[in-house]
Amino acid sequence: MRWKITDEYSQSTVRDYLLHVRFFSNRLLKDVKERGEIRLNGEHVTVRTKLISGDQLEIQFPEEVRSTTISPMPLEIEKVYEDSAILVVNKQSGLAVLPNPNDANMPTLANGVMHDYQKRGIEKTFHIVTRLDRNTSGLVVIAKDRYTHHLLQQRPIDRNYLAIVEGDMKEEEGIIDLPIGRKPTSIIERMVSETGKRAITHFRLLEKKNNCSFIKIQLETGRTHQIRVHFSYMGHPLVGDDLYGGSTQLLSRQALHCQSLSFIHPYSEERIHFNSHLPNDLKSIYASFSS
């Protein structure tokens, strides 16, 4: 990674520049000092070195080797976008993002990405930026290195979902602002709780028919099971979401799909947008709205 120092950062130390301009974490800076390289105009320097306008600062990050805890498994990965820093994929429902230590033989998205890396001879690891529940389909962002992962976490990622909930929603649009915490009697379930973390969900009604409502959702926060918990609490559980009171008569998984993503690319500084098609199981239910 290389940057040309501009006038406004002249006389800053390398340390201050990396922490406050390039958003290094203290831990990442420590790793670069101990296992990477810091060069200024081609010469090795310390983080206490002062910068001058026009300097070329180059960082060599510690090598990231391929994970030994995630084994490659042959699995078709639907790539939506890929560059040297970022991979965006469309995850199918029924596929967990990361392996469960108690069921290491069950294929996951991470196993499929690892297999893709192996086929292409890529020895590096990768970092999941956005996650989806096993039975939620749609877009997932993956960073190809630790620094990119850190940068993507510093800015919001706009995530829009399509969902089908039970019942006729009265409001055309609205905001659900209710805290979510763990359910004391379960290691999986979450619930609206005064002691939980703040969770904000924006929604807009698209259509309603046959005692179901088709809605578009935008997350302002990203709590575990946030959409599922919020709409269940409001009396409109997701179709197929039996964990939170939904019926499985029409669908055997929650009717939830991450349909679009938008964020600032950490290096080009341009906003990039991605969209995903509605999967067939949700498409067939949606078709009944128009019939």
C-alpha positions in Angstrom: 0.0 0.0 0.0 1.4 3.4 -1.0 0.4 7.0 -0.4 1.8 10.3 -1.5 1.9 12.8 1.4 0.1 16.1 0.8 0.8 19.5 2.3 -1.8 19.2 5.0 -0.1 16.2 6.6 3.5 17.5 6.4 5.2 17.3 9.8 2.8 14.6 10.9 4.5 11.4 12.2 4.1 8.2 10.4 2.2 6.9 13.4 -0.3 9.8 13.5 -0.8 9.6 9.7 -1.6 5.9 9.7 -3.9 6.1 12.8 -5.8 9.2 12.0 -5.7 9.5 8.2 -5.6 5.9 7.0 -7.6 4.6 10.0 -5.2 1.9 11.1 -6.2 0.3 14.4 -3.6 0.2 17.1 -3.4 -3.5 16.8 -2.8 -3.4 13.0 -0.1 -0.7 13.4 1.6 -2.9 16.0 1.5 -5.9 13.6 3.0 -3.8 10.8 5.8 -2.6 13.1 6.6 -6.1 14.2 6.0 -8.3 11.2 5.6 -5.9 8.2 7.6 -3.0 6.7 7.3 0.8 6.8 9.3 2.6 4.0 9.5 6.3 3.3 10.9 7.1 -0.1 12.2 3.6 -0.3 14.0 3.7 3.1 13.0 1.8 6.2 11.7 4.2 8.9 10.0 4.0 12.3 6.6 5.3 13.2 8.2 8.3 14.9 9.5 9.6 11.6 8.0 12.9 10.5 6.5 13.2 7.0 7.2 16.0 4.4 4.9 17.0 1.6 5.7 14.9 -1.5 7.0 11.9 0.5 6.0 8.4 -0.7 4.9 6.3 2.3 4.8 2.6 1.6 3.4 -0.1 3.9 4.0 -3.8 3.6 1.4 -5.7 5.6 2.3 -9.0 7.4 1.5 -11.9 5.1 -2.0 -13.4 5.6 -1.9 -17.1 5.1 -4.9 -19.2 4.2 -6.9 -20.3 7.2 -6.4 -23.9 8.4 -9.7 -23.9 10.3 -11.8 -23.6 7.2 -11.4 -26.4 4.7 -12.1 -26.0 1.0 -15.3 -27.7 -0.1 -16.6 -27.8 -3.7 -19.5 -25.4 -3.8 -20.7 -23.1 -6.5 -20.3 -19.5 -5.5 -22.3 -16.9 -7.3 -20.0 -13.9 -7.6 -21.6 -10.5 -8.1 -18.4 -8.4 -8.0 -14.7 -8.9 -7.5 -11.7 -6.7 -7.5 -8.3 -6.9 -5.7 -9.7 -6.0 -2.4 -13.4 -7.0 -2.3 -15.6 -9.9 -3.2 -19.4 -9.7 -3.2 -21.4 -12.9 -3.5 -25.1 -13.9 -3.7 -25.7 -16.5 -1.0 -28.4 -19.1 -1.4 -30.8 -19.9 1.5 -29.9 -22.9 3.6 -26.2 -22.1 3.5 -24.5 -20.8 6.6 -21.9 -18.1 6.1 -19.3 -19.6 8.5 -18.7 -23.2 9.8 -20.2 -24.4 13.0 -17.4 -26.0 15.1 -19.9 -28.7 16.1 -20.7 -29.6 12.5 -17.5 -29.1 10.6 -18.6 -31.3 7.7 -21.6 -29.1 6.8 -20.7 -26.9 3.7 -20.8 -23.1 4.2 -20.2 -20.1 2.2 -16.7 -19.8 3.7 -15.9 -23.3 2.6 -17.0 -22.5 -0.9 -14.9 -19.3 -1.1 -11.9 -21.3 0.3 -12.4 -23.8 -2.5 -12.5 -21.1 -5.1 -9.3 -19.6 -3.7 -7.6 -23.0 -3.8 -8.6 -23.5 -7.5 -7.1 -20.2 -8.4 -3.9 -20.7 -6.4 -4.7 -17.9 -3.9 -2.9 -18.6 -0.6 -4.3 -15.6 1.3 -7.2 -15.7 3.8 -10.4 -13.6 3.6 -12.7 -11.8 6.1 -16.5 -11.8 6.1 -17.8 -8.2 6.4 -21.6 -8.7 6.3 -23.3 -11.8 7.5 -26.7 -13.4 6.8 -28.5 -16.1 8.7 -28.4 -19.6 7.3 -31.9 -19.4 5.8 -31.7 -15.8 4.6 -30.6 -15.4 1.0 -28.8 -12.5 -0.7 -25.7 -10.4 -0.9 -22.7 -10.8 1.3 -19.5 -8.6 1.3 -16.1 -10.2 1.8 -12.8 -8.4 2.3 -9.7 -10.0 0.8 -7.4 -8.7 3.5 -7.4 -7.5 7.1 -6.9 -3.8 6.3 -9.8 -3.7 3.8 -11.9 -5.5 6.4 -11.1 -2.8 8.9 -11.8 0.1 6.5 -15.1 -1.3 5.5 -16.1 -1.5 9.2 -15.4 2.2 9.6 -18.2 3.3 7.3 -21.9 2.3 7.1 -22.9 -0.3 4.5 -26.5 0.4 3.2 -28.4 -2.9 3.2 -31.8 -3.3 1.7 -33.9 -6.4 2.2 -37.1 -7.8 0.7 -39.4 -9.7 3.1 -42.8 -11.3 3.2 -44.5 -11.0 6.5 -47.8 -12.4 7.8 -50.9 -10.2 8.1 -52.0 -7.0 6.4 -49.7 -4.2 7.6 -51.6 -1.0 8.2 -48.6 1.5 7.9 -47.3 2.3 4.4 -43.9 3.0 5.9 -42.3 3.5 9.2 -39.4 3.0 11.6 -39.1 0.4 14.3 -36.7 1.6 17.0 -36.7 -1.2 19.7 -33.7 -2.6 21.6 -32.8 -6.2 21.0 -31.1 -8.6 23.4 -30.6 -12.3 24.0 -33.6 -14.4 25.2 -32.6 -15.7 28.6 -34.0 -19.2 27.9 -32.3 -19.7 24.5 -28.7 -19.5 23.1 -30.2 -18.8 19.6 -33.2 -16.6 20.0 -33.2 -12.8 20.5 -36.0 -10.6 21.8 -37.0 -7.0 22.2 -35.5 -6.1 25.6 -35.1 -2.9 27.5 -31.6 -4.0 28.4 -30.7 -4.9 24.8 -28.8 -2.9 22.3 -30.5 -0.2 20.2 -31.9 -1.6 16.9 -33.4 0.5 14.1 -35.3 -0.9 11.1 -36.8 1.2 8.3 -39.6 -0.4 6.2 -41.9 0.4 3.3 -45.0 -1.6 2.3 -44.9 -2.6 -1.4 -48.0 -4.8 -1.7 -50.3 -6.9 0.5 -52.6 -9.7 -0.4 -53.8 -13.1 0.9 -53.1 -12.0 4.5 -49.5 -11.3 3.7 -47.5 -8.1 3.2 -44.5 -7.7 0.8 -42.1 -5.1 2.3 -38.8 -3.4 1.6 -36.5 -3.0 4.6 -33.4 -0.9 5.3 -31.3 -1.6 8.3 -29.8 1.3 10.3 -28.2 -1.1 12.8 -27.2 -4.7 12.4 -28.3 -6.7 15.4 -28.6 -10.5 15.2 -32.0 -11.5 13.9 -33.0 -7.8 13.9 -35.6 -7.9 11.1 -37.1 -11.2 12.3 -37.4 -10.0 15.9 -38.8 -6.6 15.1 -41.5 -7.8 12.8 -42.5 -10.7 15.1 -42.8 -8.2 17.9 -45.0 -6.0 15.8 -47.3 -8.9 15.2 -46.1 -9.6 11.6 -43.6 -12.5 11.8 -41.8 -13.4 8.6 -43.5 -16.1 6.5 -41.6 -19.4 7.1 -39.9 -18.1 10.3 -41.1 -20.7 12.8 -38.4 -19.6 15.3 -40.3 -16.3 15.7 -43.8 -17.4 15.3 -44.1 -17.6 11.5 -46.0 -20.3 9.6 -44.1 -22.7 7.4 -47.2 -23.5 5.3 -46.0 -21.4 2.3 -42.3 -21.6 2.9 -39.9 -23.7 4.9 -37.5 -20.8 5.6 -37.9 -17.2 6.6 -39.0 -15.1 3.6 -36.1 -12.7 3.7 -33.6 -11.7 1.0 -30.8 -9.1 1.1 -31.6 -7.5 -2.3 -29.1 -4.6 -2.5 -25.9 -3.2 -1.0 -24.3 0.1 -1.3 -21.0 1.4 0.3 -18.0 3.7 -0.3 -15.2 1.7 -1.8 -12.3 2.0 0.7 -9.7 2.8 -2.0 -11.4 4.5 -5.0 -13.7 6.5 -2.6 -16.5 5.9 -5.0 -19.9 4.7 -3.9 -20.7 1.3 -5.4 -24.0 -0.5 -5.7 -25.0 -4.1 -6.0 -28.3 -5.9 -6.6 -29.5 -9.4 -6.3 -32.4 -11.2 -8.1 -35.2 -12.5 -6.0 -34.7 -16.3 -5.5 -37.3 -18.7 -7.0 -39.0 -19.7 -3.8 -39.7 -16.0 -2.9 -40.5 -15.2 -6.5 -43.2 -17.8 -6.6 -44.9 -16.3 -3.5 -44.5 -12.8 -4.8 -46.1 -13.8 -8.1 -49.3 -14.7 -6.2 -49.5 -11.0 -5.1 -49.9 -10.0 -8.7 -52.2 -12.9 -9.8 
